[in-house]
Amino acid sequence: MTNPPAPQGPTPRRVALAAAVGATIEWYDFFLYGTAAGLVFDKLYFNGLSGSAATFAAFGTFAVGFLARPIGGLVFGHFGDRVGRKAMLIWTLVIMGAGTALIGLLPSYDDIGVLAPILLVVLRVLQGIGVGGEYGGAVLLAVEFAPAERRGFFGSFAHIGVPGGLFLASGAFAIASRLPDEQFLAWGWRACFLLSIVLLAIGAWIRLSVMETPAFREVQQRKEVSSVPVRELFRRQPRTLLLGMGTRFIEGFTFNLYSVFLLAYAVNTVGVARSTVLNAIMAGAVLGVVMTLVAGALSDRLGRRPVYRVGALAGLVIAFPVAAAVHSGGTVAVSAAFVGGLGLVYGTVYGPLAAFWSELFDTRYRYSALSALYQLSGVVASGLTPLIAAWLVELGDDSLWLVASYNVAVAVLSLGCMALLPETRGRDLTALPEQAERPVGGRHAAAAPATPGDPALRRG
């Protein structure tokens, strides 16, 4: 008796679009908080504090979301490798949307006192858990459906959710900011959060229409599903995981420097109009979407590592010019700084990473690997960036020069980690068990690729 033919799944393009739309909605929810932390929360939830203390407190709750993300990543990564990618993506969307909508309904400090910031932190934790589980599933949905020769391009669709979500969040706030300040603080910002309910329904409908990925179905058919994926990850590929986390630093730092810290710094310290900065962030986000796709496609032709290096080096080179531009307070200079950082640098760095990180790890624990890589490193690389930058500004007498120096250091770290990792373009996602690290003389090293001439370990 022959087995029935495998069901015909959706095309890679349709799956990539589904991953992009779902990820954009989730990141919209998450980035709303970052924008509100820079413009609203210090005034409504931490107004019992004074001056910079309120700003630090608002950025502190922003960082809490990143501390919660590893929890979501590990939990949903575990079940994503055990049960499947699709189911976890539905759950993360619901958790994220509910947490965001409830923030929009949360009374202020003047209404319920200290309970207001406490509940704000709890809801931020929910956001962190939701987006922590989202990342790995969205990336694998696109990457594991894609043909090997176009994995960089289709994988980058999951990554446009970040600049896409930032564009929607900044756009929503830009529209709300046209209200008089009193109305903006009373209800305008809340409307941006409550919009999440509509987006949640759209995202759930899209994700329910997508099948499980071919790579995971193959693992299920071979009965090779890992009982404890994260344990196998740490046992087989710890070095790859740590170096991969290092490559994440410039990406996370760049995004949160521009979209959160410099937003607040330009408006509150330099005195640039709020609408000017939000419009610049929106323009940078649009360019970031384009450059993410372009960089992903280029990585299919040139390799993941060369494209990434161009972006990281660009971030290093413009660090001090950006500081000078923001210091100037000029509309053109400030706008160019935000567009260059969020569009050119961030998009070029981020584009090849969906495919690159996925190709580094075995299917049996790939969801757990991407979640651990992205969320654990994100605590410092992303979540603490606004706090570290604010501290460096305090040390530097309100200037950005120490922040620019930190930018250079982060870029050097990430470039160094990338130099120690192999080129992955062309790897077979279903044949990675033989390529896991093995102890050699007390150290870990990457084993040879499965087939002669495979580009998996070719230096880019």
N, C-alpha and C positions, 0 to 999 in steps of 0.2 A: 504494500500500500504506500503510495507516494504522499509526501507531505504537501499540503495546499500551498500555493504560491504566496510569497510574502506580500502583504498589502502594499499597494503603491502609495508612497507618502507624498507630501507636498514638495514642490521644487525648492532647491536651496535658496533661490531669491525670495520666495514667499516666506520661508522660515526665517530668513535674515530680517525681512521687514517686520515680521511678528516679534522677533527679539528686539529690534530697534524701538518699535512702538512701546512695548511693555517696559523696556528699560528706561525709556524717556519719561514715561509716566512715574515710575518709581523714583527716579532721580529728581524729577520735578518736586515731588513731595519732600525729598531729603534736602534739596538746595533751598527750598522756601525758608527753611529754618535758618540756614546760613545768612541769607539776605535779611531776614527779620532780626537775627542776632546783631547785625551791624547797624540796623536802622530803627528798630522798634523795642526789642525786649528789655534793653537797659532802662527805657523810659516807663514801661508798663509793669514789669515783673521784678525789677531790681532798683526801683526808684527810691527804696529805703536806704540805698547806698549813695555815695557821692562820687561825682567825676569819674576818674579812671577806674575806681573800684567797681562801679556798675558795669563798665565796659568789660573789665576782666571777668566779672561774673557771667555776663551774657556769653562771652566767648568760651567760658568754662563749660556752660551747658551745651554749647555747640560741640565741644570735645567729647562730652559724655556719649553722644551718639556714636562716635568712633570707638569708644571703649566697649560699647555694646555690640558693635558689628562683628568682632571675632566670635562672640557667643552664637549669633545667628549663623555665621559662616560655618562653624563647627557642627552645629545641630543640623542645619539644612544640608550641609555638605555630606554628613554621614548618611542621612536618609536619601539624598540625591544619588549617592553611589550604591545604596542598598535597594531602594524602591524605584528610582528613576528621576529624570530631570524635570519632566512636565508637572508632576503633582506638586513638587516643591515650589515651582514658580507661581502656581495659583495661590498657595498659602502665603508666600512672601508678599504678594500683591495685596491680599486682604489685610494682613497685619499692617503694612505700610500705609495703606489708604485710611484705615480706621484711626491709626495714631495721628495722622496729619489732620484729618477732619476734626478730631477732638481738640487739637491745639487751637483750631479756629473758634472753638466754643468756650475755651478756658477763660474764666474770670481773671481780672487783673489783681495786682497786689493791693490796690486801693479797695477792691471789693471783698477779698477774702484773706488778706494778709499773707503771712508766710506760707500758707498752704498753696498759694498760686505758684511760686517758683518750684516748690516741691513737686506738684503735679506736672509742671512743665518738664522737669527732669525725667519723671516717669514716662511721659509720652515721648520724649526724645529717645529714651531707651528702647521703646517699642519701634520707633523709626529705625534705630540702629540695628535691631535684631532683624527687621524686615529687609532692609537693604543689604545687610550682611549675608543673608541667604540668597538674595537676588543675583548677585554678581556672577558667581560661578555658573549658575543655571542658565542665565541669559547668554553668556559667552559660549557655553557648550552647546546650547540649542543651535546657534549659528555655525560654530566651527565643526561640530560632529556631523552636520548635514552637508557641509560644503565639500566639493571635489578638492583633492589635494592641491591641484595647481592654482586654485582660486581661494584657498583657505584664508589667506591674509585679507583679501577684499571682503568676503562674506563675513568673516569674523569681526571685522571692524564695524559692521552694522550694530553689533551689540554695544560697542564702545561709543557710538554717536549718541547713545542715551545720556551720557554725561554732559557734553556740551548742549545737546538738545534739551535736556531737563533744565540746565542753567538758563538757556534762552527763554523757555516758557516761564520759569520762576522770575527771572529779571523782567520779562515782559509784563507779567501779571503785576509786579510791584511798580513798574514804570507807569502803567495805567492807573493803578490805585494812588500813586504819588501825585497825580494831577488834582486829587481832591485837596481841599483845605486841610492843613495839618490836624486840626481838631477832628474832622471826619475821618481822615486817614488813620489816626490813632484809635478812634472809637470803633470803626467797623471796616474801613477800607482794606486793611491788611488781612482781616479775618476772612473776607470774601475770597482772597487768594488761596487760603487753606481749605475752605469749604468746597472750592471747585474740585478738590481731590475726589469727592464722591462721584462726580460724573466721570472723571478720568478712570477711576477704579472700575466702573462698569464696562467701559470701553476696553480696557486692558484685559479684564477677565474673559470677555467674549472672544477676543483675539487669541488668547493663549489656550482656551479650551478647544480651539479648532486645530491645534498642532499635535502631531503624533510624537511618540517617544523617539529619541535619536537612534540612528542605525548602529553607532558604536556601542551604546549601552545595550541595545537589543542583542547584539552579538555576544557580549559578555554574559547576558542572561541565558542565551541558547547554549553557550559552552559550559554553563553552570560554574562560572568563575567569579561570581559576585563576592566581594570581600566581606567578611563578617565584621571587621573593625577597620574601615578604610584608612582612618587617620593614623592608626598604629602602623599599618603597612607603609604608609607614606613616610613616616619618620624613621622607619627601619631601613627602607630601600633607597630613598633619595633625600636625605637631610641636607646635603651640601647644595644640591640643586635648588631646594626650597629656600635656603638662606640667601643664596646669590640672587635668586629670582626676587626675593623681597627687597634686596638692594637696588635692583633695576626699577623698582616701583617708586623709590624715593623722589626722584626728580619729577615724576608724573604727579604724585600726590601733592608735593610741595608747590609746584607751579600752579596747579588748579586752585588750591585753597589760598595761596598768597594773593592771587589776583581777584578771585571771586568773593572772598570774605574779608581778608585783612586790608588789602589796599582799597577796597570799596569803603570801608569805615574810615581808614586813614585819610583818603582824599577828601571825603565829605566833612569829617569832624575835625581834622587837624589842619589840612591845607585850606579848606573852605570852598572846594569845588562844588558846584551845584549837583544835587542828588540826581537829577534827571540826566545830566551830562555823563556821570559815571555809569548809571544804569544803561543808558543807550550805548556807551562804549562796550560794556560787558556783553550786551546783546549782539553787537556787531562782531565782537571777538568770538562769541559762541557760535554764530552762524558760520564764520570762517573756520572755526574749530571742527564743525560737522563736516565741512568740505575737505579739510586737510586730513582729518581722520580717515576718511574713505580713500583719499588719494594716497596717503602713506601706507594704508593697508594693501592697496593694489600694487604700489611700487615694491612692497616687501615680497610679493609673489614673483617679481622679476629680478630684484637685486639682492634679496635676502632680508631677514628680519633685522639683523644687527646693524648693517650699514645705514638703514633708514632711521633707526632709533638713535644712532650716534649723531646724525645730522641735527636732530631735534634737541638732544641733550647739550650738544656743543653750542647751539644757538641760544639756549637758555643761559648758559654760562656767559656768553659774549654780551648779551644785552642786560645783564643784571645791574650793572652800574649806570648805563644810560637810562634804564627804566626809573631807577631811583631819582636821577636828575630830572627826568621828565615830570614825574609826580611832584617833586619839590617845586617845580616852576609854577604849577597851578594853571598853566595855560590849557585851554580847551583842546587844541589840536595835539599838543604834546601828551597830555594825559590820555586822550582817546587813543593815540597811536601806541602808547605803552600797553594799554589793556588789550587792544586788538592784536598786537604783536605777541604778547604773552599767552593769551588764551587761544588765539587763532593759529599762529604759525608754530610757536614752540610746543604748546600742549598737543595740538593736533598731530604734529609730526612724531612726537614721542609716543603718543597713545595708540596711533593707528596700527602698528605691527604687533602690539603686545598681546592682543587677544589670541591670535594664532600662535605666537611665540611661546607664551606661557602654557597654552594647551598642549603644544607639541613636546614640551619638556617632560610630561608626566604620563603614566600608565592609565588607561581607561578605568581600571578597577578602583582607582582612588583619585581620579582627575578632578572631580567636583570638590572633594575635600582639599586637594592640593591648591586649586585656584582660590578657594575660599580662605584657606590659611595664609597663602601668599599675599593676597590682596588685603585681607582684613587685619591681620596681625601687624603687617608693616604700616597699614593705614593709620594705626593709632598715633604713631609719631609723624610719619610722612604727611598725613593729611590733617588729622584731628588736632594735633598740638601745634600745627604751623601758625595759626593766628595768635595763640598764646605766646609761643616763642618769639614771634615777630613783635608782638606788643612789648614783651620784656626787653628785646634788643633796642626797640625805639626808646624805651625809658632810659636804658644805659647810654644811648647815643644822643641824649638831649633832644629828643623828638625828631631826629633825622633818620633816614633809611639806609645809611651807609653800612651799618652792621648787618642789617637785613640782607643787603646786596652781597656782603661777604659770606653770609650763611648760604645764600643761593649758590654761589660759586662752589662752596664746600659740598653741598648736596649733589650738584652736577658731577663733580669729580668722583664722589662715592659711587654714584649710579653707573658712570662710564667704566669705572674699575670693575664693578660686579659684572657688567655685560661682557667685558673683555675675557672674563674667566668662564663664561658659558659658551656652549657650542652653537653654531648656526643650526637651525632646525627646519628650514624650508625644505619641503619634500618628504618629511618623515611620514611613515605609515602609522596612523593613530592606533591601529589594532595590533601592531607588532612591537610595542615598546617594552614588554617585560624583560627581554634580553638586554635592553639598554639601561636598565636601572643601575644605580651605583652599587659597587661591590667592595667590601673591605680588601684593601691591598696593602699589606705591610703596615696595618694599623691606621691607614688613611683611606678616604673614599675617593674613587675615581669613576668617571663615566666609562662604561664598557663600550666596545666597538660597535658600530652600527650593524644591523642585522644582515645587510647585504653589501657586497663590495661596491664602492663608488657611491654609496648613499651619501647625500649631502648633509646628513644629520650632524656630523662632527666636523664639517668643513669650516674653517675660520673665515668669517666674512670680512 
